[in-house]
Amino acid sequence: WLDAADTSSLTHSSNAVTQWDDKSGNGNHATQATGSSQPSTNTSTRNGLNVLDFSSDFLVSPININRSTMPDLSIFAVFALKTTSGDGFLFGQDDNGWDRTAALQRLDTSSRWGIANAIGTTAFTPSRTPDLNYHVLSLVLDTAVSNGSLVSLDGASPTAFTEGAGDGHSTTAIGALRHDGALS
C-alpha cells in the first residue's frame, strides 16, 4: 500500500524520492537509487495532499505481479498526466511481451489509456482521449476465468477482458514501462 499523501512514508533528498514505504507492513518498499530516475515530492498537491511527480522517472517495487506468481490481483490508483504528449505509463512489468502494464499513452502505437497484457490492450474506458485531470483506476486481474479481468476508470461500468499468458520481470516498475525504466 503506497500513499504519497503520507509524506512520512517517503525518503527523499531535495525532493527527489529514493524510497516510498509500503504501509501494509509487508516491506514491499518501492526504491530508486539512480538520481536522474527519481520522481519528485513536495512539488504538487491534490486536494491539499502531496502527490509524486514522475516524468521519465520510476520506482521499483519488489512485488512480483507475474501471472504465475500472482494470478489474481487488484490495483487501485489515483493518477493524472502532466502532458498529453510523449510516452507515459502508470505501472508495469514488461519484458517486451506486454506483461501487465498500465499504458497511459504510447506514441508508437494506438495504445492509449489501457491495461496491456500478452494478448493486447484493453482500454480503461472506450474512446477515451488522454487529458490532464485526476482519475481513479480500478483494475481486477484474474487469469483463471475467461473475461474475468475488469478495468474501470472513474467508477464507470467495468470493461471485462481475458488476460493473456506469459510473465515479465519479477519486480514492478511504477512510473515506467519496464523495471529498468526503458519505454520499450
C-alpha positions in Angstrom: 0.0 0.0 0.0 1.7 3.2 -1.2 0.4 6.5 -0.1 2.1 9.7 -1.4 -0.1 11.8 0.8 1.6 10.3 3.8 4.9 12.2 3.5 6.4 10.2 6.4 6.4 7.2 4.1 8.7 9.0 1.6 12.5 9.1 1.8 13.9 11.9 -0.2 16.7 14.4 -0.6 16.0 17.8 -2.2 12.5 16.4 -3.0 14.0 13.5 -5.1 12.4 10.3 -3.8 14.7 7.4 -3.1 12.2 5.2 -1.3 8.4 5.0 -1.0 7.5 2.9 2.0 4.9 0.1 1.8 2.3 1.0 4.6 0.9 -2.6 4.6 3.8 -3.7 6.9 5.0 -6.3 4.3 8.2 -4.4 3.5 7.5 -4.0 -0.2 9.1 -0.6 -0.4 9.5 1.0 -3.9 13.0 2.3 -4.4 15.2 4.2 -6.8 19.0 4.7 -6.3 19.7 6.5 -9.5 19.3 10.2 -9.0 18.2 11.0 -12.6 15.4 8.4 -12.4 13.9 9.5 -9.0 10.4 11.0 -9.0 9.9 14.2 -7.1 7.8 15.0 -4.0 6.6 18.2 -2.4 6.1 19.8 -5.8 2.4 19.1 -6.4 -0.7 18.6 -4.4 -4.2 17.3 -5.0 -7.0 18.4 -2.6 -4.2 19.7 -0.3 -2.5 16.3 -0.3 1.0 15.5 -1.5 1.4 13.6 -4.8 4.5 12.2 -6.5 5.6 13.7 -9.9 7.0 11.3 -12.5 8.3 12.3 -15.8 10.9 9.8 -17.1 11.3 8.7 -13.5 10.4 5.4 -11.9 10.5 3.4 -8.7 10.9 -0.3 -8.5 8.8 -2.4 -6.2 9.8 -6.0 -5.2 6.2 -7.1 -5.7 6.1 -9.8 -8.4 2.8 -9.4 -10.3 3.6 -12.1 -12.8 0.6 -14.2 -13.7 2.3 -17.4 -12.5 3.1 -15.8 -9.1 0.0 -13.7 -8.5 -2.8 -14.9 -10.9 -5.4 -12.8 -9.1 -4.6 -9.2 -8.4 -6.5 -5.9 -7.7 -4.9 -2.5 -8.2 -6.5 0.9 -7.4 -4.6 4.1 -8.3 -5.2 7.8 -8.5 -3.2 9.5 -11.3 -3.0 12.4 -13.6 -0.9 13.1 -16.7 1.3 16.2 -16.7 1.3 16.3 -20.5 -0.6 14.7 -23.3 2.4 14.3 -25.5 5.2 11.7 -25.2 5.0 8.2 -23.8 3.5 7.5 -20.4 3.0 4.5 -18.1 1.4 4.2 -14.7 3.0 0.9 -13.7 4.4 -2.2 -15.4 6.4 -5.3 -15.5 7.1 -5.5 -19.2 9.9 -7.5 -20.9 8.7 -6.7 -24.4 5.8 -9.1 -24.1 3.3 -6.6 -22.7 3.1 -8.2 -19.3 0.6 -6.4 -17.0 1.3 -2.8 -17.8 -1.0 0.2 -17.5 -0.3 2.3 -20.6 -1.3 6.0 -20.4 -0.1 6.8 -23.8 2.2 5.5 -26.5 3.4 7.5 -29.5 4.4 4.4 -31.4 1.1 2.5 -31.2 -2.6 3.2 -30.9 -2.4 2.1 -27.2 -3.9 4.8 -25.1 -5.2 4.6 -21.6 -5.3 0.8 -21.3 -4.2 -2.2 -19.5 -1.8 -4.1 -21.7 -1.2 -7.8 -21.4 0.1 -10.6 -23.6 -3.0 -10.7 -25.9 -3.5 -7.0 -26.4 -4.5 -3.7 -24.7 -7.9 -3.2 -23.1 -9.0 0.4 -22.9 -9.7 1.9 -19.4 -12.8 3.3 -21.0 -13.8 3.1 -24.7 -12.7 6.0 -26.9 -11.0 7.9 -24.1 -8.8 10.8 -25.1 -5.9 11.5 -22.6 -6.4 14.6 -20.5 -4.7 16.3 -17.6 -7.4 15.6 -15.0 -7.0 13.3 -12.0 -8.6 9.9 -12.4 -9.2 6.7 -10.3 -8.2 3.5 -11.9 -9.7 0.2 -10.7 -8.2 -3.0 -12.0 -9.0 -6.6 -11.2 -6.9 -9.3 -12.9 -8.0 -12.9 -12.9 -6.1 -15.3 -15.2 -8.3 -18.3 -14.5 -11.6 -17.0 -15.9 -12.4 -16.1 -19.5 -13.4 -12.4 -19.4 -12.7 -12.5 -15.6 -10.5 -9.4 -15.6 -12.0 -6.0 -15.2 -10.9 -2.4 -15.7 -12.7 0.8 -14.9 -11.9 4.5 -14.9 -13.6 6.9 -12.5 -16.2 4.4 -11.4 -17.6 3.8 -14.9 -19.1 0.4 -15.7 -16.1 -2.0 -15.8 -14.9 -3.5 -19.1 -14.3 -7.2 -18.9 -11.4 -8.9 -20.7 -9.4 -12.1 -20.8 -5.8 -11.9 -19.7 -3.1 -13.5 -21.9 -0.3 -15.8 -20.8 3.3 -15.2 -20.0 5.4 -13.4 -17.4 7.6 -10.3 -17.3 10.2 -9.2 -14.8 10.0 -10.3 -11.2 9.7 -6.7 -10.0 7.2 -4.0 -10.8 8.0 -0.5 -12.1 5.9 2.4 -11.0 6.0 5.3 -13.5 7.8 3.4 -16.3 7.1 0.5 -18.6 10.0 -1.7 -17.7 11.8 -2.3 -14.5 14.9 -0.7 -16.0 13.0 2.5 -16.9 13.1 1.8 -20.7 9.9 2.5 -22.6 10.1 -0.5 -24.9 
